[in-house]
């Protein structure tokens, strides 16, 4: 659905849920001292996964009230130690859907600085006001440097246990 060329035998992993998939992705690619950029406010489990992996969270505040990405703050947050950028879109807790322009800025930074992207796209099918979700992996040069995490639970209302 995102126009990606994916081999289901080598390009996918099934986990117990998005939180576990996200943690597994972080543990697989983040080493001690690696910086990981994430947007503030951020879903609470991101920081814990980064720290347990030995990484250093680097927060870039989104500007209220529309939670826009300031490209200058974002670019300044990336250093030689930056290993990955975390993107949650549609965003939890704000509901923000990153615009195509914002995604291009993030993708450009990943390509120029040779960073990975770990995306949380669990809300990709829960969108209002005719907005459109665009997976960061679908932008030029990003499929090979993006780990997409998602889940069926939100879309199909199967969260929690009975």
C-alpha positions as CSV (number, residue, x, y, z in Angstrom):
1,X,0.0,0.0,0.0
2,X,3.0,2.3,0.3
3,X,4.6,1.4,-3.0
4,X,7.5,-0.5,-1.4
5,X,9.2,-3.5,-2.9
6,X,9.2,-5.8,0.1
7,X,10.2,-9.5,0.3
8,X,8.0,-11.1,3.0
9,X,10.7,-13.8,3.6
10,X,13.5,-11.4,4.5
11,X,12.1,-7.9,5.1
12,X,9.5,-8.6,7.7
13,X,9.4,-9.8,11.3
14,X,6.3,-10.6,13.4
15,X,6.3,-9.4,17.0
16,X,3.8,-9.5,19.9
17,X,2.9,-5.9,19.3
18,X,4.2,-2.5,18.2
19,X,5.9,-1.7,21.5
20,X,7.9,-5.0,21.3
21,X,8.6,-4.4,17.6
22,X,9.9,-0.9,18.3
23,X,12.1,-2.1,21.2
24,X,13.5,-4.9,19.0
25,X,14.3,-2.5,16.2
26,X,16.1,-0.1,18.7
27,X,18.0,-3.0,20.3
28,X,19.1,-4.2,16.9
29,X,20.6,-1.0,15.7
30,X,21.5,1.3,18.6
31,X,24.8,0.8,20.4
32,X,26.2,2.5,23.5
33,X,26.6,6.2,23.0
34,X,24.6,6.4,19.7
35,X,22.3,9.5,19.7
36,X,18.7,9.0,18.6
37,X,16.6,12.0,17.6
38,X,12.9,11.9,18.6
39,X,10.2,14.5,18.5
40,X,8.8,16.0,21.7
41,X,6.2,15.3,22.9
42,X,7.1,11.6,22.3
43,X,5.3,8.4,23.2
44,X,6.8,7.3,26.6
45,X,8.2,3.9,25.6
46,X,10.6,5.4,23.0
47,X,13.0,7.0,25.6
48,X,13.1,3.8,27.7
49,X,14.0,1.6,24.7
50,X,16.7,4.0,23.6
51,X,18.2,4.2,27.1
52,X,18.1,0.4,27.7
53,X,19.9,-0.1,24.4
54,X,22.6,2.3,25.6
55,X,21.6,5.2,23.3
56,X,21.2,8.8,24.1
57,X,17.8,10.4,23.4
58,X,17.9,13.8,21.7
59,X,14.6,15.7,21.8
60,X,13.4,18.1,19.1
61,X,10.3,20.0,20.3
62,X,7.4,20.2,17.8
63,X,5.9,23.8,17.8
64,X,2.4,24.0,19.1
65,X,-0.4,24.6,18.4
66,X,-0.1,22.6,15.1
67,X,2.9,20.7,16.3
68,X,5.0,21.7,13.3
69,X,8.6,20.7,12.7
70,X,11.1,23.5,12.8
71,X,13.7,22.4,10.2
72,X,16.5,24.5,11.8
73,X,16.0,23.0,15.3
74,X,15.8,19.5,13.7
75,X,19.0,19.8,11.6
76,X,20.9,21.3,14.5
77,X,20.0,18.3,16.6
78,X,21.8,15.9,14.3
79,X,25.5,15.3,15.1
80,X,28.2,12.8,14.1
81,X,26.9,10.5,16.9
82,X,23.3,10.4,15.5
83,X,22.4,6.9,14.5
84,X,18.7,7.1,14.1
85,X,15.6,9.3,13.9
86,X,12.4,8.2,15.5
87,X,9.2,9.2,13.6
88,X,5.7,8.6,14.9
89,X,3.1,9.7,12.3
90,X,0.2,9.9,12.9
91,X,1.7,11.2,16.1
92,X,0.9,10.0,19.6
93,X,0.0,12.0,21.7
94,X,-0.8,15.0,19.5
95,X,-2.6,13.4,16.5
96,X,-0.3,15.3,14.1
97,X,0.3,13.9,10.7
98,X,3.7,14.9,9.4
99,X,3.3,16.8,6.1
100,X,5.1,15.7,2.9
101,X,7.4,18.8,3.3
102,X,8.3,17.8,6.8
103,X,8.9,14.2,5.7
104,X,11.2,15.3,2.9
105,X,13.2,17.3,5.5
106,X,13.5,14.2,7.7
107,X,14.3,12.0,4.7
108,X,16.9,14.4,3.4
109,X,18.6,14.5,6.8
110,X,18.7,10.7,7.0
111,X,20.2,10.4,3.5
112,X,22.8,13.2,3.9
113,X,23.8,12.3,7.5
114,X,23.6,8.5,6.8
115,X,21.0,7.9,9.6
116,X,18.4,5.2,10.0
117,X,14.8,6.0,10.6
118,X,12.6,3.9,12.9
119,X,8.9,4.7,12.3
120,X,5.9,4.0,14.4
121,X,3.0,3.9,12.0
122,X,0.4,2.2,14.2
123,X,-2.2,4.9,13.6
124,X,-1.8,5.0,9.8
125,X,-5.4,4.0,9.1
126,X,-7.0,6.2,11.8
127,X,-7.0,9.6,10.1
128,X,-9.5,12.4,10.0
129,X,-10.3,15.5,7.9
130,X,-9.2,13.9,4.6
131,X,-5.5,13.9,5.8
132,X,-3.2,11.4,4.1
133,X,-0.6,9.2,5.8
134,X,2.7,9.0,3.9
135,X,5.2,6.4,5.1
136,X,8.7,7.9,5.4
137,X,10.0,4.6,3.8
138,X,8.2,5.6,0.5
139,X,10.3,8.7,-0.1
140,X,13.4,8.4,-2.4
141,X,16.4,6.7,-0.7
142,X,14.4,5.8,2.5
143,X,13.2,2.2,2.0
144,X,16.7,0.8,2.7
145,X,17.2,3.0,5.7
146,X,13.8,2.8,7.4
147,X,12.5,0.2,9.9
148,X,8.7,0.5,9.9
149,X,6.9,-0.7,13.1
150,X,3.1,-1.0,13.2
151,X,0.3,-3.0,14.6
152,X,-3.1,-4.4,13.8
153,X,-4.4,-3.6,17.3
154,X,-5.5,0.0,16.9
155,X,-7.0,-0.4,13.4
156,X,-9.0,-3.5,14.4
157,X,-9.7,-2.4,18.0
158,X,-8.0,-5.4,19.6
159,X,-5.9,-3.7,22.2
160,X,-5.7,-5.0,25.8
161,X,-6.7,-8.4,27.1
162,X,-10.0,-9.9,28.2
